[in-house]
Amino acid sequence: MKPAIVSVSVATVWTKPESPRDIDQAALAVPVDARGWLDSLTVEEKLGFYDNNAIQTQVLFGTRVEVVEEQGDWAHILIPDQTTSKNETGYPGWVPSRQLSPWSAAFAVQDGQNLAMVTAAFTHLHSTEQEPGIELAFLTKLPLVEDGSEWVKVAVPNGEALLPKADVAIVRANEPIELTGNRGEAIVESGKRFLDLHYLWGGMSSYGYDCSGFAYNMHRSVGIQIPRDASDQARAGELIEKADLLPGDLLFFAYEEGRGRVHHVGIYIGNGEMIHSPDSRSAIEIVKLDSYKLKKEHAISRRYW
């Protein structure tokens, strides 16, 4: 394996090189047009990602991946930031090799090193203060080079660039993010920012989340790392009884009225309500648990905060 860096705003990680369709070409480009790609797809075309098991996950600009092998124009990668029972090194899948850059020593981040984390839903990298470049999504993290009053300088795969200071927070690598309040409630508040964002199977960015990607990223927004998939998320964390639920806890739903395989996850927000990213026909929403269509499938609850 050899390390590499994701060099597009969000790389979609496909099950195999043959998975993308002709209508998915914008997701394979450099730069990626994630917004245009998703806006161009019908609900039925988005359902195809699930029906055909086409997408595994996504990964943000500046993230380290491990390249296992290359086949033609494609790279088989593992994503260490996304833990999974599928592979002990990280989440597996395929991306176009052109969406990766060679490893750079600037990205050999040490514990406690300062990073600039995007806290806006979207922002732009700038080559100069007047020249915006590619769009970056929420929670993109880049090594901090210099912290200024209006701009921060960050490392990027091809050198250095600028980000508007108002759109980022300075955090320390592999350390909890400093918060003034309760982490569970902060998870909920992060989630509410994305109400009405359309679901995307495999989605891991502010262009669209799937159910477990939504839970993963809202925890990541407060500095908590959890597994990538709902089935793995349901096996870790602290077991919480229904009477003890607090905002920020995860609710898991399983087939066979809760006795089968876990297939969905939502975030408890208090007052018997949950926020979740439901399915390809819908968008992030708040629902009442006692009237939710899957209420009989609630199997287990976990706390990570």
HUTA-V872787 format. One record per residue. PSI is psi as a letter, one per 20 degrees, with the letter a starting at -180 (NA if undefined). Layout:
PSI / PSI
//
This chain:
q / q / q / r / p / p / j / r / g / p / p / p / o / q / h / r / h / i / g / q / r / h / i / j / h / h / i / i / r / o / q / p / m / g / g / h / g / h / h / i / q / r / g / h / h / h / h / h / h / g / h / j / l / h / p / g / a / r / p / q / p / i / p / p / r / p / o / g / r / p / o / c / j / q / p / o / r / q / n / h / i / n / q / q / i / h / p / h / h / r / p / q / a / p / q / p / h / i / j / q / q / q / q / p / h / i / j / m / p / q / p / i / q / p / q / o / p / p / i / q / h / q / r / p / q / p / h / r / h / i / n / q / c / q / p / q / r / p / j / p / p / q / p / p / g / p / o / a / h / i / q / q / p / q / p / r / h / j / d / q / r / q / q / p / h / i / j / r / q / o / r / p / p / k / q / q / p / p / q / h / b / p / h / g / h / h / g / g / h / g / g / h / h / j / p / j / p / q / q / p / p / i / p / k / r / j / i / p / q / a / g / h / h / g / g / g / h / h / g / h / h / j / k / p / p / r / r / g / q / h / h / h / h / i / i / a / a / p / p / p / q / h / i / j / p / q / p / i / q / p / p / q / p / q / r / l / l / i / i / b / p / p / i / q / q / r / p / p / j / r / k / k / q / q / p / r / o / g / r / i / i / a / r / p / r / p / q / p / h / i / j / p / h / j / h / i / i / o / h / q / q / q / p / i / NA
//
